[in-house]
Amino acid sequence: MIDYFIYIVDDEKSIRDGVTFGLRKQYRVKAFDSAEAALVEIDTDVPDLVLLDIGLPGMSGIEALQEIKKRNPNILVIMATAYEDIDTVLAAMKSGAHDYIVKPLHMDSLKHSITRALDTIKLRKEIQTLQEQTLKENIPCFVAESNVIQDVMQFVDKVAQSPDTPVLIIGATGTGKELIAGAVHYNSPNFRGPFVSINCAAIPKDLIESELFGYEKGAFSGALIAGKKGLVEEAAGGTLFLDEVADLSLQAQAKLLRFLEDGEYYRVGGTQKLSLTTRIVSATNKDLEQMVQKELFRQDLYYRLAVIKIEIPSLNERPEDIVPIARHFLAEFNNKHGKSFIGIAPEAESFLENHQWKGNIRELKNMIERGVLVGSGPNITLEDLGMQKVTLEHAVEQDGSTPHFPSLPNDGIDLDALEKHYIRQAYKKAGGNEKRAAELLHMSYYAFRYKRKKIKKLT
């Protein structure tokens, strides 16, 4: 069943209470005594329909209608007026009102007007509900607390609205490129179509063309008698994800370019021209522009694949997400392995935040799974994660010598205070230049900003 959400905006309490009482069994309802109050919440708690009084004190109903439509054209608005003034009604309809109703309000006619209005968005709501369900079932939780990754996900939501525009995802190994590709697919109009994935680096170069475009019977030695459909054909009406696209041979690149330009292709060994529509999402951890300069990748194909480019930051560039992601994996592996860890020990969390994640999210995931498997609880510790050895290795200089640190006092030290001291000192020594200060402390720029921001919040 579709859940509809309605705002009641009227300065008369008796009307607000009466309409709320009459509608609350069928719909989720929220009432406001002014347009200003409703507009404060309308961006974060979006209604499907607003019943809006024209004669409001302060911001008028017509002004509020125009502002609502400016912020979200999909919100339906029914205007309520105390008298049927033709000029006022026309102004409301021209400003985007769906309907109007004359006071005093009669619940039967109001419900009829609301039902008719909501019927116009029923199909859109059904698709939205199905899309949300599909997303939940097909896309694992993508933890995104940092601004940098939230910006990426908002951009994904925007570009996904086109059904066939090619998308190129750029990011280091282990950053979650296939997750992003899945998010593009399941947020798109093609979400009910197939999502077909192929790792171009895992297939021999002499077979990649037949895997992509299929082949006719007898096309080559070892071919199936009946021939075979290619992955492009399997992805018809959906999305084809080409992971490690930089590993495509120049011959396969030429055929892919032709398909991207006009949607047409030939099976290997075939003479019949085939055509279909699908979205191509590709991904790589290599510098395609540099490969183009070295003539290892076709320039024309690069421009066709990169109509939309999505760059995924490394885990070191989003330190705010490290611990939340680790906790997410902890819950996942608790469930998978029948364990009951309640959290991650503070010293282990501190290490995770400061570790240089060369393998990105994949490395973090593997480390947490190891901890869940070997640990005894109730919290994941440094020992569970196998970090002690890593810590010792990191304490060795590149020339093989061990750096000299002062001995630990008998009464211990305040490590947090020490970290704050050096962060402040590096910032001062760098003349307020955060990038230079990060270099002085041998940490990434984003990690330095994150830690300095935490210190500023505490002071």
Phi and psi in degrees as a GROMACS rama.xvg file:
@    title "Ramachandran Plot"
@    xaxis  label "Phi"
@    yaxis  label "Psi"
@TYPE xy
-78.968  133.959  ILE-2
-99.1066  118.121  ASP-3
-103.642  147.9  TYR-4
-123.966  127.053  PHE-5
-124.785  135.882  ILE-6
-96.483  137.441  TYR-7
-111.074  117.737  ILE-8
-120.815  104.221  VAL-9
-154.607  140.04  ASP-10
-81.3545  -9.74426  ASP-11
-91.7958  117.53  GLU-12
-61.2635  -37.9  LYS-13
-62.9983  -37.0865  SER-14
-70.4617  -45.22  ILE-15
-57.6376  -47.7782  ARG-16
-66.6009  -42.2997  ASP-17
-65.6171  -45.0357  GLY-18
-68.8256  -40.8126  VAL-19
-59.0729  -45.3524  THR-20
-62.1034  -40.7509  PHE-21
-72.3489  -25.0892  GLY-22
-104.819  -15.7862  LEU-23
-65.9707  -21.1461  ARG-24
-76.1816  -25.9667  LYS-25
-98.8022  -31.474  GLN-26
-134.222  161.34  TYR-27
-83.596  128.001  ARG-28
-128.113  140.697  VAL-29
-134.962  132.994  LYS-30
-111.385  145.071  ALA-31
-135.76  147.022  PHE-32
-94.3877  -0.268744  ASP-33
-154.184  157.365  SER-34
-65.4182  -38.2108  ALA-35
-58.7765  -43.5073  GLU-36
-64.6051  -39.6675  ALA-37
-67.1243  -39.3558  ALA-38
-69.5726  -23.1245  LEU-39
-63.398  -35.5276  VAL-40
-102.223  -11.9014  GLU-41
-67.1917  -23.8638  ILE-42
-78.8093  -30.5732  ASP-43
-100.152  -26.6029  THR-44
-124.62  79.5262  ASP-45
-78.3362  123.647  VAL-46
-85.7728  162.209  PRO-47
-84.2424  -32.2599  ASP-48
-145.495  145.127  LEU-49
-122.493  124.219  VAL-50
-92.6293  109.912  LEU-51
-120.116  121.858  LEU-52
-72.8144  133.566  ASP-53
-71.6663  -42.0374  ILE-54
-90.6858  57.436  GLY-55
-84.1083  147.077  LEU-56
-72.2916  157.644  PRO-57
73.5536  -128.636  GLY-58
-65.7136  126.493  MET-59
-72.9936  166.45  SER-60
-62.4803  -39.4282  GLY-61
-64.0638  -44.1581  ILE-62
-63.0142  -41.2467  GLU-63
-65.3279  -41.1971  ALA-64
-57.9161  -46.4521  LEU-65
-62.8976  -38.4401  GLN-66
-69.6819  -40.0406  GLU-67
-61.3275  -47.1493  ILE-68
-66.6654  -31.1119  LYS-69
-67.2987  -40.3026  LYS-70
-77.5914  -40.0295  ARG-71
-152.211  96.7977  ASN-72
-63.5693  -17.2763  PRO-73
-79.1989  -13.4873  ASN-74
-74.6697  126.323  ILE-75
-80.0497  142.168  LEU-76
-130.648  126.196  VAL-77
-109.225  123.265  ILE-78
-89.0362  138.675  MET-79
-111.446  125.316  ALA-80
-127.986  145.846  THR-81
-76.1828  -20.5327  ALA-82
-149.139  149.192  TYR-83
-86.3743  73.8742  GLU-84
-85.0811  119.904  ASP-85
-61.9731  -37.4949  ILE-86
-65.6292  -42.0176  ASP-87
-66.0448  -43.4355  THR-88
-61.9994  -44.5727  VAL-89
-62.4109  -40.7906  LEU-90
-61.6158  -40.4861  ALA-91
-66.1195  -44.3761  ALA-92
-66.9463  -37.998  MET-93
-66.384  -28.8126  LYS-94
-84.1909  -2.10171  SER-95
112.535  8.50426  GLY-96
-65.152  142.048  ALA-97
-80.0365  -35.7509  HIS-98
-161.238  173.176  ASP-99
-139.826  156.062  TYR-100
-139.535  142.955  ILE-101
-98.0996  133.874  VAL-102
-75.2025  153.623  LYS-103
-69.4712  145.239  PRO-104
-77.7681  132.601  LEU-105
-107.19  124.774  HIS-106
-58.7185  -38.2792  MET-107
-63.7817  -47.4489  ASP-108
-68.8798  -34.0704  SER-109
-64.8751  -45.6678  LEU-110
-62.2092  -38.4922  LYS-111
-64.2415  -43.2464  HIS-112
-63.8652  -41.8119  SER-113
-65.3185  -43.4152  ILE-114
-61.2962  -44.8619  THR-115
-60.9966  -41.7396  ARG-116
-65.0243  -46.6638  ALA-117
-69.144  -25.404  LEU-118
-62.187  -27.9574  ASP-119
-71.5633  -20.756  THR-120
-113.1  9.07606  ILE-121
-59.5722  -45.8917  LYS-122
-63.2192  -43.3373  LEU-123
-61.8815  -40.2474  ARG-124
-67.0886  -39.3289  LYS-125
-62.8854  -43.4121  GLU-126
-65.3001  -42.006  ILE-127
-62.3921  -43.5657  GLN-128
-63.5709  -44.0661  THR-129
-64.414  -39.3279  LEU-130
-64.8677  -43.386  GLN-131
-62.9448  -40.532  GLU-132
-64.8818  -42.3114  GLN-133
-64.7042  -42.2278  THR-134
-58.9245  -45.5676  LEU-135
-62.8975  -37.037  LYS-136
-79.2567  -28.4007  GLU-137
-107.584  -23.9659  ASN-138
-108.919  118.236  ILE-139
-61.1207  160.987  PRO-140
-58.0309  122.101  CYS-141
-102.735  99.0785  PHE-142
-70.6855  124.65  VAL-143
-144.295  79.2572  ALA-144
-93.272  -29.3106  GLU-145
-74.4656  151.202  SER-146
-60.6628  -37.4082  ASN-147
-64.4035  -39.3737  VAL-148
-83.8285  -28.8975  ILE-149
-63.8395  -37.1925  GLN-150
-61.8323  -40.2562  ASP-151
-62.0479  -46.3998  VAL-152
-66.8327  -35.2455  MET-153
-65.4594  -38.8483  GLN-154
-65.6111  -39.6092  PHE-155
-58.5509  -45.0347  VAL-156
-57.9971  -38.9665  ASP-157
-68.9843  -52.3721  LYS-158
-71.7329  -21.2666  VAL-159
-69.0549  -17.7873  ALA-160
-66.012  -24.0454  GLN-161
-79.2075  138.816  SER-162
-80.4495  -19.7982  PRO-163
-139.889  5.20839  ASP-164
-68.0261  126.225  THR-165
-63.1298  144.639  PRO-166
-129.324  132.932  VAL-167
-112.53  124.058  LEU-168
-105.473  125.168  ILE-169
-116.92  130.243  ILE-170
-177.784  157.094  GLY-171
-67.5235  165.404  ALA-172
-58.0208  132.421  THR-173
86.2063  8.59946  GLY-174
-86.5202  -8.22561  THR-175
97.7787  37.8627  GLY-176
-65.0905  -37.2414  LYS-177
-70.3268  -32.3829  GLU-178
-61.3806  -43.3168  LEU-179
-64.9519  -41.375  ILE-180
-60.1773  -42.0621  ALA-181
-63.6031  -39.1483  GLY-182
-64.3349  -38.6744  ALA-183
-60.8456  -46.4986  VAL-184
-64.2346  -51.1993  HIS-185
-77.0471  -8.00837  TYR-186
-97.7904  -1.01829  ASN-187
-96.9586  168.023  SER-188
-62.2269  -15.864  PRO-189
-88.9136  11.3342  ASN-190
-60.7847  -22.7575  PHE-191
-85.7665  -7.20433  ARG-192
-84.8497  176.41  GLY-193
-73.4248  148.412  PRO-194
-112.969  107.73  PHE-195
-111.018  127.655  VAL-196
-117.251  140.026  SER-197
-140.341  134.588  ILE-198
-95.2885  106.05  ASN-199
-63.86  -26.1344  CYS-200
-78.1465  -18.2851  ALA-201
-90.6189  -6.42472  ALA-202
-111.628  131.54  ILE-203
-52.8019  141.676  PRO-204
-58.4698  -31.1792  LYS-205
-79.8202  -6.29884  ASP-206
-110.705  -12.9804  LEU-207
-62.2957  -36.1641  ILE-208
-64.9653  -43.3972  GLU-209
-70.8865  -30.442  SER-210
-67.6666  -39.9503  GLU-211
-73.5029  -48.2209  LEU-212
-109.073  -2.92446  PHE-213
79.5684  178.782  GLY-214
-150.953  157.514  TYR-215
-89.5277  163.9  GLU-216
-61.5746  138.273  LYS-217
73.4227  14.0819  GLY-218
-65.1027  -31.3976  ALA-219
-160.248  167.671  PHE-220
-62.3382  127.323  SER-221
93.1356  -2.46591  GLY-222
-69.1583  147.816  ALA-223
-63.1424  147.44  LEU-224
-60.5091  -39.7119  ILE-225
-87.0388  0.581621  ALA-226
77.7057  -175.343  GLY-227
-154.102  139.936  LYS-228
-73.9171  144.614  LYS-229
-87.0483  170.821  GLY-230
-67.8395  -28.8663  LEU-231
-59.0452  -44.2817  VAL-232
-68.0671  -37.6718  GLU-233
-62.2228  -30.0837  GLU-234
-91.7547  8.77268  ALA-235
-54.7913  129.786  ALA-236
78.1406  5.63222  GLY-237
-133.961  -129.18  GLY-238
-136.639  134.816  THR-239
-107.842  119.324  LEU-240
-101.647  115.535  PHE-241
-100.895  95.227  LEU-242
-80.2198  146.799  ASP-243
53.1732  49.4585  GLU-244
-63.3513  -22.6247  VAL-245
-63.8115  -16.7559  ALA-246
-88.434  2.67851  ASP-247
-67.4932  140.646  LEU-248
-69.3355  159.936  SER-249
-62.5919  -32.8148  LEU-250
-66.7779  -44.5462  GLN-251
-66.5448  -35.0948  ALA-252
-59.5189  -40.8838  GLN-253
-63.4059  -42.2956  ALA-254
-69.4554  -36.7576  LYS-255
-65.3966  -39.8818  LEU-256
-60.3094  -45.4542  LEU-257
-59.5578  -42.9454  ARG-258
-63.8519  -41.8105  PHE-259
-64.3639  -32.7502  LEU-260
-76.859  -39.7282  GLU-261
-134.51  5.08289  ASP-262
72.4981  16.5319  GLY-263
-115.13  150.597  GLU-264
-161.513  167.353  TYR-265
-120.492  141.557  TYR-266
-68.9401  153.602  ARG-267
-61.1319  127.103  VAL-268
81.1011  4.15451  GLY-269
-103.317  158.019  GLY-270
-117.826  -7.63744  THR-271
-88.87  126.577  GLN-272
-76.7487  128.316  LYS-273
-112.113  153.473  LEU-274
-144.299  147.628  SER-275
-164.073  173.862  LEU-276
-121.661  130.04  THR-277
-154.634  159.548  THR-278
-93.2554  135.088  ARG-279
-100.111  117.521  ILE-280
-113.01  124.792  VAL-281
-120.618  162.154  SER-282
-147.76  150.604  ALA-283
-158.408  155.225  THR-284
-108.089  9.98816  ASN-285
-104.741  163.251  LYS-286
-86.4474  96.4937  ASP-287
-66.1071  -34.0741  LEU-288
-62.7682  -40.0349  GLU-289
-67.0957  -38.4404  GLN-290
-65.3858  -34.4824  MET-291
-63.118  -43.8209  VAL-292
-61.9423  -34.107  GLN-293
-87.7812  4.53214  LYS-294
61.7587  31.542  GLU-295
-96.6276  -13.275  LEU-296
-141.617  136.645  PHE-297
-66.5307  131.251  ARG-298
-65.3873  -42.7237  GLN-299
-64.3239  -36.8295  ASP-300
-68.3644  -40.358  LEU-301
-56.513  -46.4503  TYR-302
-66.3128  -32.2708  TYR-303
-73.2098  -38.5024  ARG-304
-71.3493  -32.8808  LEU-305
-99.2645  35.2433  ALA-306
-57.0397  -43.5107  VAL-307
-121.001  127.181  ILE-308
-112.407  130.935  LYS-309
-119.016  117.893  ILE-310
-102.555  122.782  GLU-311
-95.8984  123.85  ILE-312
-69.1546  151.079  PRO-313
-70.4471  165.159  SER-314
-63.8006  -32.078  LEU-315
-67.5315  -20.2815  ASN-316
-88.9498  -3.02137  GLU-317
-135.376  61.302  ARG-318
-61.0764  -25.5275  PRO-319
-62.7663  -22.3977  GLU-320
-89.6581  -12.9726  ASP-321
-60.3059  -54.1931  ILE-322
-67.5099  -44.2038  VAL-323
-58.1012  -38.8847  PRO-324
-65.9577  -42.2934  ILE-325
-60.1885  -41.3048  ALA-326
-66.1416  -36.7507  ARG-327
-62.0723  -46.243  HIS-328
-65.6015  -33.7995  PHE-329
-60.9423  -45.6783  LEU-330
-64.0329  -40.5732  ALA-331
-62.8326  -45.0286  GLU-332
-80.9643  -24.0215  PHE-333
-56.4952  -47.708  ASN-334
-68.2113  -42.0046  ASN-335
-66.7124  -41.2346  LYS-336
-104.81  8.76656  HIS-337
65.9218  35.3971  GLY-338
-102.7  171.772  LYS-339
-138.545  44.1845  SER-340
-64.6099  140.277  PHE-341
-99.7404  -10.3716  ILE-342
174.41  -168.335  GLY-343
-117.796  130.169  ILE-344
-59.2421  146.778  ALA-345
-54.3846  -41.5178  PRO-346
-67.9504  -31.1206  GLU-347
-72.0013  -40.4798  ALA-348
-61.1852  -42.2849  GLU-349
-61.0421  -41.1581  SER-350
-64.5622  -43.8433  PHE-351
-58.7547  -40.8082  LEU-352
-67.2711  -28.4627  GLU-353
-100.141  -9.73962  ASN-354
-70.6432  144.128  HIS-355
-87.7645  108.542  GLN-356
-88.6547  85.1585  TRP-357
-67.7752  -31.5857  LYS-358
-94.5429  4.70067  GLY-359
56.6695  -141.324  ASN-360
-63.5236  -34.6548  ILE-361
-61.7139  -42.3817  ARG-362
-64.186  -43.3173  GLU-363
-62.7116  -42.6697  LEU-364
-60.5817  -46.005  LYS-365
-63.8487  -37.6289  ASN-366
-66.1946  -41.6033  MET-367
-68.2155  -39.1942  ILE-368
-63.0916  -40.1409  GLU-369
-59.5075  -45.5407  ARG-370
-59.8349  -41.2564  GLY-371
-66.0924  -38.1166  VAL-372
-70.9837  -41.4171  LEU-373
-97.0193  -17.7885  VAL-374
-77.3462  160.937  GLY-375
-115.472  -4.81542  SER-376
84.1237  -178.232  GLY-377
-78.5219  -14.3283  PRO-378
-116.076  151.21  ASN-379
-71.2063  128.821  ILE-380
-111.406  173.152  THR-381
-56.9649  -42.5034  LEU-382
-63.3256  -39.8666  GLU-383
-59.6105  -37.1735  ASP-384
-85.2027  -1.97433  LEU-385
66.2876  35.4765  GLY-386
-88.7461  -20.9266  MET-387
-60.4859  -42.9978  GLN-388
-64.048  -42.1991  LYS-389
-61.4853  -40.3032  VAL-390
-61.8592  -42.6984  THR-391
-66.1293  -39.7756  LEU-392
-64.0238  -37.5956  GLU-393
-71.6195  -18.607  HIS-394
-82.4959  -2.47356  ALA-395
-97.5273  130.6  VAL-396
-67.8914  162.931  GLU-397
-63.0647  -28.4405  GLN-398
-82.6636  4.38901  ASP-399
94.065  -11.5651  GLY-400
-85.5973  151.916  SER-401
-91.4053  128.777  THR-402
-64.641  152.243  PRO-403
-94.2183  119.876  HIS-404
-116.372  150.447  PHE-405
-62.7409  148.619  PRO-406
-65.2325  150.762  SER-407
-73.9598  123.559  LEU-408
-60.2243  156.668  PRO-409
-60.6725  -34.3333  ASN-410
-90.5146  9.51231  ASP-411
77.4889  -176.764  GLY-412
-136.004  160.438  ILE-413
-91.129  97.4032  ASP-414
-64.5893  -36.8308  LEU-415
-62.5717  -43.3521  ASP-416
-64.4438  -37.0969  ALA-417
-64.6364  -42.9704  LEU-418
-63.3126  -44.2602  GLU-419
-59.9749  -41.3954  LYS-420
-59.7759  -48.1571  HIS-421
-72.3271  -32.0497  TYR-422
-65.2707  -45.0702  ILE-423
-64.3981  -41.7037  ARG-424
-66.6544  -40.7851  GLN-425
-64.7273  -41.1051  ALA-426
-63.0676  -41.1365  TYR-427
-68.8089  -43.5721  LYS-428
-65.1518  -31.0128  LYS-429
-85.4472  6.00172  ALA-430
65.4173  31.2407  GLY-431
83.963  5.89765  GLY-432
-89.4846  106.8  ASN-433
-64.6671  -36.5022  GLU-434
-63.5774  -44.6906  LYS-435
-67.1984  -39.0934  ARG-436
-61.9376  -39.9156  ALA-437
-63.0581  -39.5317  ALA-438
-64.052  -38.8158  GLU-439
-61.9379  -31.457  LEU-440
-98.2461  5.81098  LEU-441
55.29  44.6715  HIS-442
-132.596  165.373  MET-443
-70.6775  155.786  SER-444
-58.0028  -42.8319  TYR-445
-69.0988  -37.2093  TYR-446
-64.9471  -40.113  ALA-447
-63.853  -46.0873  PHE-448
-59.2839  -42.7823  ARG-449
-61.4628  -46.7713  TYR-450
-68.04  -40.3914  LYS-451
-65.9408  -37.2403  ARG-452
-63.9043  -39.5017  LYS-453
-63.5078  -40.5949  LYS-454
-64.5502  -41.8241  ILE-455
-63.9427  -35.0589  LYS-456
-68.0991  -32.603  LYS-457
-81.2463  -17.2048  LEU-458
